[in-house]
Amino acid sequence: MKRILSLLALCAAAGAMLVAVVPAGAGTTATTVKVTAKEFKFVLSRKSAPHGKVIFKVVNKGKVKHDFKIAGKKTVMLKPGKSATLTVTLKKGKKYPYVCTVLGHAAAGMKGTFRST
């Protein structure tokens, strides 16, 4: 029984050291980017973000439907006044084109490039 208690105490001490070495929340941070869609452009709250998890909060302030596509993912088609959230994981030092996939919207200006650092 003493050996089991000693072993449990040793495991608890080792666990405490691991907690001290790894900062709370390490690897779980995400960057949020606000995206406003309107005819015929996107306005992003920032043009780049640290690599890793990026959350795009998209709101359609236009008068027609729009969506937002980046890094192989896209939102649902957003009616005027509606919003959606899109989460992607970006690699370090890459450029990611974004577009509205509605026919003709990208050609009219609803496109751009987002960078990860």
N, CA and C atoms as an extended XYZ file, in Angstrom:
351
Properties=species:S:1:pos:R:3:atomname:S:1:resname:S:1:resid:I:1 pbc="F F F"
N         0.817       -1.186        0.000 N   MET     1
C         0.000        0.000        0.000 CA  MET     1
C         0.863        1.253        0.000 C   MET     1
N         1.997        1.211        0.774 N   LYS     2
C         2.889        2.374        0.810 CA  LYS     2
C         3.479        2.645       -0.564 C   LYS     2
N         3.794        1.570       -1.290 N   ARG     3
C         4.360        1.741       -2.632 CA  ARG     3
C         3.355        2.406       -3.566 C   ARG     3
N         2.112        2.012       -3.471 N   ILE     4
C         1.080        2.595       -4.328 CA  ILE     4
C         0.918        4.074       -4.013 C   ILE     4
N         0.888        4.433       -2.735 N   LEU     5
C         0.765        5.828       -2.348 CA  LEU     5
C         1.977        6.632       -2.803 C   LEU     5
N         3.164        6.057       -2.678 N   SER     6
C         4.376        6.746       -3.132 CA  SER     6
C         4.346        6.949       -4.638 C   SER     6
N         3.894        5.941       -5.352 N   LEU     7
C         3.798        6.031       -6.804 CA  LEU     7
C         2.777        7.096       -7.218 C   LEU     7
N         1.638        7.140       -6.531 N   LEU     8
C         0.632        8.160       -6.813 CA  LEU     8
C         1.171        9.558       -6.534 C   LEU     8
N         1.920        9.719       -5.446 N   ALA     9
C         2.501       11.018       -5.114 CA  ALA     9
C         3.517       11.428       -6.173 C   ALA     9
N         4.305       10.475       -6.652 N   LEU    10
C         5.298       10.752       -7.687 CA  LEU    10
C         4.611       11.165       -8.991 C   LEU    10
N         3.526       10.479       -9.355 N   CYS    11
C         2.783       10.825      -10.568 CA  CYS    11
C         2.162       12.212      -10.446 C   CYS    11
N         1.632       12.532       -9.271 N   ALA    12
C         1.037       13.850       -9.057 CA  ALA    12
C         2.095       14.940       -9.182 C   ALA    12
N         3.279       14.699       -8.641 N   ALA    13
C         4.360       15.687       -8.730 CA  ALA    13
C         4.805       15.867      -10.184 C   ALA    13
N         4.906       14.754      -10.902 N   ALA    14
C         5.302       14.844      -12.320 CA  ALA    14
C         4.244       15.597      -13.111 C   ALA    14
N         2.976       15.349      -12.827 N   GLY    15
C         1.897       16.059      -13.508 CA  GLY    15
C         1.934       17.543      -13.217 C   GLY    15
N         2.230       17.905      -11.991 N   ALA    16
C         2.323       19.320      -11.625 CA  ALA    16
C         3.454       19.991      -12.379 C   ALA    16
N         4.578       19.288      -12.569 N   MET    17
C         5.699       19.860      -13.314 CA  MET    17
C         5.317       20.058      -14.776 C   MET    17
N         4.570       19.122      -15.351 N   LEU    18
C         4.146       19.270      -16.736 CA  LEU    18
C         3.229       20.465      -16.901 C   LEU    18
N         2.350       20.668      -15.953 N   VAL    19
C         1.452       21.814      -16.016 CA  VAL    19
C         2.255       23.102      -15.941 C   VAL    19
N         3.296       23.120      -15.145 N   ALA    20
C         4.120       24.316      -15.000 CA  ALA    20
C         4.906       24.606      -16.275 C   ALA    20
N         5.289       23.547      -17.013 N   VAL    21
C         6.093       23.728      -18.216 CA  VAL    21
C         5.244       24.203      -19.400 C   VAL    21
N         4.005       23.723      -19.516 N   VAL    22
C         3.137       24.064      -20.639 CA  VAL    22
C         2.204       25.197      -20.212 C   VAL    22
N         2.313       26.378      -20.839 N   PRO    23
C         1.445       27.492      -20.459 CA  PRO    23
C        -0.026       27.160      -20.676 C   PRO    23
N        -0.868       27.668      -19.808 N   ALA    24
C        -2.306       27.447      -19.934 CA  ALA    24
C        -2.791       27.980      -21.279 C   ALA    24
N        -3.568       27.171      -21.986 N   GLY    25
C        -4.130       27.598      -23.262 CA  GLY    25
C        -3.158       27.525      -24.428 C   GLY    25
N        -1.966       26.983      -24.206 N   ALA    26
C        -0.972       26.919      -25.288 CA  ALA    26
C        -1.531       26.132      -26.463 C   ALA    26
N        -1.406       26.687      -27.647 N   GLY    27
C        -1.840       25.999      -28.857 CA  GLY    27
C        -3.329       26.096      -29.124 C   GLY    27
N        -4.059       26.793      -28.272 N   THR    28
C        -5.503       26.863      -28.456 CA  THR    28
C        -5.982       28.262      -28.837 C   THR    28
N        -5.065       29.186      -29.015 N   THR    29
C        -5.489       30.539      -29.365 CA  THR    29
C        -5.909       30.603      -30.828 C   THR    29
N        -6.855       31.466      -31.091 N   ALA    30
C        -7.329       31.673      -32.455 CA  ALA    30
C        -7.415       33.173      -32.706 C   ALA    30
N        -7.275       33.546      -33.958 N   THR    31
C        -7.417       34.942      -34.357 CA  THR    31
C        -8.777       35.106      -35.012 C   THR    31
N        -9.492       36.156      -34.626 N   THR    32
C       -10.795       36.437      -35.221 CA  THR    32
C       -10.673       37.580      -36.213 C   THR    32
N       -11.251       37.375      -37.392 N   VAL    33
C       -11.260       38.397      -38.443 CA  VAL    33
C       -12.710       38.679      -38.794 C   VAL    33
N       -13.108       39.937      -38.701 N   LYS    34
C       -14.465       40.330      -39.093 CA  LYS    34
C       -14.474       40.636      -40.587 C   LYS    34
N       -15.451       40.086      -41.290 N   VAL    35
C       -15.568       40.266      -42.734 CA  VAL    35
C       -16.951       40.846      -43.037 C   VAL    35
N       -16.963       41.985      -43.726 N   THR    36
C       -18.215       42.591      -44.164 CA  THR    36
C       -18.312       42.419      -45.676 C   THR    36
N       -19.427       41.835      -46.119 N   ALA    37
C       -19.676       41.645      -47.553 CA  ALA    37
C       -20.731       42.648      -47.990 C   ALA    37
N       -20.463       43.316      -49.104 N   LYS    38
C       -21.453       44.205      -49.717 CA  LYS    38
C       -21.133       44.310      -51.193 C   LYS    38
N       -21.988       44.939      -51.953 N   GLU    39
C       -21.777       45.026      -53.388 CA  GLU    39
C       -20.646       46.003      -53.695 C   GLU    39
N       -19.693       45.615      -54.378 N   PHE    40
C       -19.180       44.282      -54.673 CA  PHE    40
C       -17.776       44.214      -54.121 C   PHE    40
N       -17.700       44.135      -52.806 N   LYS    41
C       -16.401       44.076      -52.143 CA  LYS    41
C       -16.528       43.428      -50.779 C   LYS    41
N       -15.370       43.001      -50.269 N   PHE    42
C       -15.248       42.536      -48.897 CA  PHE    42
C       -14.411       43.560      -48.143 C   PHE    42
N       -14.766       43.808      -46.899 N   VAL    43
C       -13.950       44.622      -46.025 CA  VAL    43
C       -13.583       43.736      -44.840 C   VAL    43
N       -12.268       43.480      -44.679 N   LEU    44
C       -11.778       42.641      -43.592 CA  LEU    44
C       -11.189       43.521      -42.497 C   LEU    44
N       -11.353       43.104      -41.243 N   SER    45
C       -10.813       43.872      -40.122 CA  SER    45
C        -9.290       43.829      -40.086 C   SER    45
N        -8.719       42.849      -40.763 N   ARG    46
C        -7.272       42.748      -40.901 CA  ARG    46
C        -6.942       41.958      -42.156 C   ARG    46
N        -5.763       42.199      -42.728 N   LYS    47
C        -5.363       41.545      -43.981 CA  LYS    47
C        -4.450       40.341      -43.758 C   LYS    47
N        -4.011       40.143      -42.495 N   SER    48
C        -3.152       39.002      -42.179 CA  SER    48
C        -3.392       38.594      -40.736 C   SER    48
N        -2.907       37.393      -40.405 N   ALA    49
C        -3.039       36.875      -39.045 CA  ALA    49
C        -1.921       35.863      -38.805 C   ALA    49
N        -1.605       35.619      -37.543 N   PRO    50
C        -0.636       34.560      -37.248 CA  PRO    50
C        -1.171       33.221      -37.765 C   PRO    50
N        -0.245       32.362      -38.191 N   HIS    51
C        -0.669       31.050      -38.694 CA  HIS    51
C        -1.379       30.281      -37.578 C   HIS    51
N        -2.152       29.314      -37.994 N   GLY    52
C        -2.935       28.528      -37.045 CA  GLY    52
C        -4.418       28.755      -37.276 C   GLY    52
N        -5.182       28.634      -36.211 N   LYS    53
C        -6.635       28.731      -36.296 CA  LYS    53
C        -7.070       30.186      -36.469 C   LYS    53
N        -7.858       30.425      -37.532 N   VAL    54
C        -8.399       31.759      -37.797 CA  VAL    54
C        -9.918       31.619      -37.952 C   VAL    54
N       -10.641       32.481      -37.244 N   ILE    55
C       -12.098       32.469      -37.284 CA  ILE    55
C       -12.557       33.704      -38.057 C   ILE    55
N       -13.219       33.475      -39.179 N   PHE    56
C       -13.761       34.562      -39.990 CA  PHE    56
C       -15.237       34.720      -39.642 C   PHE    56
N       -15.604       35.897      -39.128 N   LYS    57
C       -17.000       36.203      -38.820 CA  LYS    57
C       -17.518       37.090      -39.945 C   LYS    57
N       -18.354       36.500      -40.785 N   VAL    58
C       -18.804       37.147      -42.019 CA  VAL    58
C       -20.235       37.652      -41.850 C   VAL    58
N       -20.465       38.915      -42.211 N   VAL    59
C       -21.807       39.487      -42.196 CA  VAL    59
C       -22.092       40.108      -43.566 C   VAL    59
N       -23.284       39.847      -44.089 N   ASN    60
C       -23.685       40.394      -45.382 CA  ASN    60
C       -24.450       41.697      -45.142 C   ASN    60
N       -23.814       42.803      -45.433 N   LYS    61
C       -24.463       44.112      -45.305 CA  LYS    61
C       -24.907       44.644      -46.670 C   LYS    61
N       -24.911       43.767      -47.657 N   GLY    62
C       -25.340       44.150      -48.995 CA  GLY    62
C       -26.831       43.952      -49.187 C   GLY    62
N       -27.252       44.062      -50.443 N   LYS    63
C       -28.675       43.930      -50.786 CA  LYS    63
C       -28.987       42.630      -51.514 C   LYS    63
N       -27.916       41.856      -51.861 N   VAL    64
C       -28.094       40.562      -52.521 CA  VAL    64
C       -27.315       39.505      -51.746 C   VAL    64
N       -27.520       38.230      -52.082 N   LYS    65
C       -26.840       37.130      -51.407 CA  LYS    65
C       -25.344       37.135      -51.722 C   LYS    65
N       -24.542       36.765      -50.714 N   HIS    66
C       -23.096       36.603      -50.866 CA  HIS    66
C       -22.646       35.412      -50.022 C   HIS    66
N       -21.462       34.899      -50.327 N   ASP    67
C       -20.798       33.938      -49.455 CA  ASP    67
C       -19.326       34.323      -49.376 C   ASP    67
N       -18.545       33.568      -48.609 N   PHE    68
C       -17.121       33.861      -48.421 CA  PHE    68
C       -16.385       32.542      -48.447 C   PHE    68
N       -15.398       32.429      -49.358 N   LYS    69
C       -14.629       31.199      -49.499 CA  LYS    69
C       -13.152       31.499      -49.322 C   LYS    69
N       -12.489       30.693      -48.461 N   ILE    70
C       -11.049       30.816      -48.243 CA  ILE    70
C       -10.511       29.462      -47.779 C   ILE    70
N        -9.321       29.135      -48.200 N   ALA    71
C        -8.618       27.913      -47.770 CA  ALA    71
C        -9.463       26.646      -47.943 C   ALA    71
N       -10.211       26.589      -49.050 N   GLY    72
C       -10.982       25.393      -49.347 CA  GLY    72
C       -12.297       25.262      -48.593 C   GLY    72
N       -12.639       26.249      -47.776 N   LYS    73
C       -13.909       26.229      -47.046 CA  LYS    73
C       -14.723       27.459      -47.411 C   LYS    73
N       -16.047       27.336      -47.287 N   LYS    74
C       -16.882       28.503      -47.563 CA  LYS    74
C       -18.097       28.513      -46.660 C   LYS    74
N       -18.633       29.716      -46.495 N   THR    75
C       -19.852       29.862      -45.711 CA  THR    75
C       -21.046       29.417      -46.541 C   THR    75
N       -22.167       29.331      -45.894 N   VAL    76
C       -23.417       29.140      -46.620 CA  VAL    76
C       -23.695       30.441      -47.367 C   VAL    76
N       -24.637       30.405      -48.290 N   MET    77
C       -25.051       31.614      -48.985 CA  MET    77
C       -25.797       32.488      -47.978 C   MET    77
N       -25.321       33.722      -47.815 N   LEU    78
C       -25.884       34.614      -46.805 CA  LEU    78
C       -26.853       35.611      -47.422 C   LEU    78
N       -28.072       35.602      -46.944 N   LYS    79
C       -29.054       36.607      -47.366 CA  LYS    79
C       -28.662       37.942      -46.737 C   LYS    79
N       -29.136       39.048      -47.279 N   PRO    80
C       -28.841       40.358      -46.694 CA  PRO    80
C       -29.177       40.392      -45.195 C   PRO    80
N       -28.236       40.924      -44.415 N   GLY    81
C       -28.415       41.030      -42.976 CA  GLY    81
C       -28.025       39.799      -42.181 C   GLY    81
N       -27.716       38.701      -42.846 N   LYS    82
C       -27.365       37.457      -42.159 CA  LYS    82
C       -25.856       37.339      -41.986 C   LYS    82
N       -25.443       36.438      -41.070 N   SER    83
C       -24.015       36.249      -40.808 CA  SER    83
C       -23.702       34.770      -40.623 C   SER    83
N       -22.412       34.452      -40.699 N   ALA    84
C       -21.921       33.086      -40.512 CA  ALA    84
C       -20.485       33.148      -40.017 C   ALA    84
N       -20.069       32.067      -39.411 N   THR    85
C       -18.691       31.957      -38.917 CA  THR    85
C       -18.004       30.826      -39.662 C   THR    85
N       -16.774       31.084      -40.073 N   LEU    86
C       -15.978       30.102      -40.811 CA  LEU    86
C       -14.634       29.961      -40.111 C   LEU    86
N       -14.260       28.749      -39.725 N   THR    87
C       -12.992       28.509      -39.045 CA  THR    87
C       -12.075       27.710      -39.954 C   THR    87
N       -10.857       28.216      -40.141 N   VAL    88
C        -9.867       27.532      -40.971 CA  VAL    88
C        -8.534       27.499      -40.232 C   VAL    88
N        -7.680       26.591      -40.636 N   THR    89
C        -6.324       26.529      -40.094 CA  THR    89
C        -5.370       26.902      -41.219 C   THR    89
N        -4.605       27.961      -40.991 N   LEU    90
C        -3.698       28.477      -42.015 CA  LEU    90
C        -2.252       28.120      -41.686 C   LEU    90
N        -1.495       27.811      -42.735 N   LYS    91
C        -0.079       27.477      -42.580 CA  LYS    91
C         0.760       28.748      -42.558 C   LYS    91
N         1.889       28.670      -41.912 N   LYS    92
C         2.774       29.827      -41.747 CA  LYS    92
C         3.321       30.313      -43.090 C   LYS    92
N         3.266       31.641      -43.280 N   GLY    93
C         3.882       32.273      -44.440 CA  GLY    93
C         3.189       32.047      -45.769 C   GLY    93
N         1.928       31.696      -45.748 N   LYS    94
C         1.192       31.424      -46.989 CA  LYS    94
C         0.232       32.572      -47.313 C   LYS    94
N        -0.141       32.653      -48.594 N   LYS    95
C        -1.157       33.589      -49.052 CA  LYS    95
C        -2.393       32.781      -49.423 C   LYS    95
N        -3.552       33.259      -48.991 N   TYR    96
C        -4.804       32.563      -49.224 CA  TYR    96
C        -5.782       33.480      -49.959 C   TYR    96
N        -6.107       33.154      -51.212 N   PRO    97
C        -7.109       33.942      -51.919 CA  PRO    97
C        -8.488       33.720      -51.290 C   PRO    97
N        -9.301       34.770      -51.252 N   TYR    98
C       -10.683       34.634      -50.807 CA  TYR    98
C       -11.586       35.248      -51.877 C   TYR    98
N       -12.801       34.699      -51.992 N   VAL    99
C       -13.744       35.146      -53.029 CA  VAL    99
C       -15.181       34.971      -52.566 C   VAL    99
N       -16.073       35.663      -53.248 N   CYS   100
C       -17.502       35.366      -53.204 CA  CYS   100
C       -17.733       34.465      -54.410 C   CYS   100
N       -18.389       33.333      -54.194 N   THR   101
C       -18.552       32.372      -55.293 CA  THR   101
C       -19.805       32.604      -56.128 C   THR   101
N       -20.588       33.627      -55.806 N   VAL   102
C       -21.760       33.940      -56.626 CA  VAL   102
C       -21.259       34.363      -58.012 C   VAL   102
N       -21.872       33.826      -59.041 N   LEU   103
C       -21.453       34.086      -60.419 CA  LEU   103
C       -21.282       35.579      -60.676 C   LEU   103
N       -20.076       35.970      -61.091 N   GLY   104
C       -19.776       37.342      -61.450 CA  GLY   104
C       -19.324       38.239      -60.306 C   GLY   104
N       -19.520       37.825      -59.062 N   HIS   105
C       -19.174       38.694      -57.934 CA  HIS   105
C       -17.663       38.877      -57.768 C   HIS   105
N       -16.882       37.805      -57.894 N   ALA   106
C       -15.418       37.936      -57.785 CA  ALA   106
C       -14.891       38.837      -58.898 C   ALA   106
N       -15.406       38.669      -60.109 N   ALA   107
C       -14.978       39.504      -61.236 CA  ALA   107
C       -15.333       40.971      -61.008 C   ALA   107
N       -16.392       41.213      -60.225 N   ALA   108
C       -16.819       42.586      -59.936 CA  ALA   108
C       -16.050       43.194      -58.762 C   ALA   108
N       -15.169       42.397      -58.132 N   GLY   109
C       -14.337       42.942      -57.056 CA  GLY   109
C       -14.407       42.226      -55.726 C   GLY   109
N       -15.247       41.211      -55.598 N   MET   110
C       -15.371       40.504      -54.326 CA  MET   110
C       -14.329       39.396      -54.224 C   MET   110
N       -13.078       39.835      -54.076 N   LYS   111
C       -11.971       38.895      -53.967 CA  LYS   111
C       -10.800       39.625      -53.328 C   LYS   111
N        -9.838       38.855      -52.870 N   GLY   112
C        -8.629       39.432      -52.289 CA  GLY   112
C        -7.705       38.320      -51.830 C   GLY   112
N        -6.655       38.712      -51.116 N   THR   113
C        -5.675       37.757      -50.618 CA  THR   113
C        -5.428       38.024      -49.140 C   THR   113
N        -5.475       36.965      -48.349 N   PHE   114
C        -5.210       37.028      -46.925 CA  PHE   114
C        -3.879       36.326      -46.664 C   PHE   114
N        -3.068       36.890      -45.772 N   ARG   115
C        -1.742       36.306      -45.481 CA  ARG   115
C        -1.688       35.749      -44.067 C   ARG   115
N        -0.960       34.650      -43.924 N   SER   116
C        -0.668       34.120      -42.590 CA  SER   116
C         0.808       34.381      -42.301 C   SER   116
N         1.102       34.708      -41.065 N   THR   117
C         2.485       35.024      -40.688 CA  THR   117
C         3.048       33.971      -39.751 C   THR   117
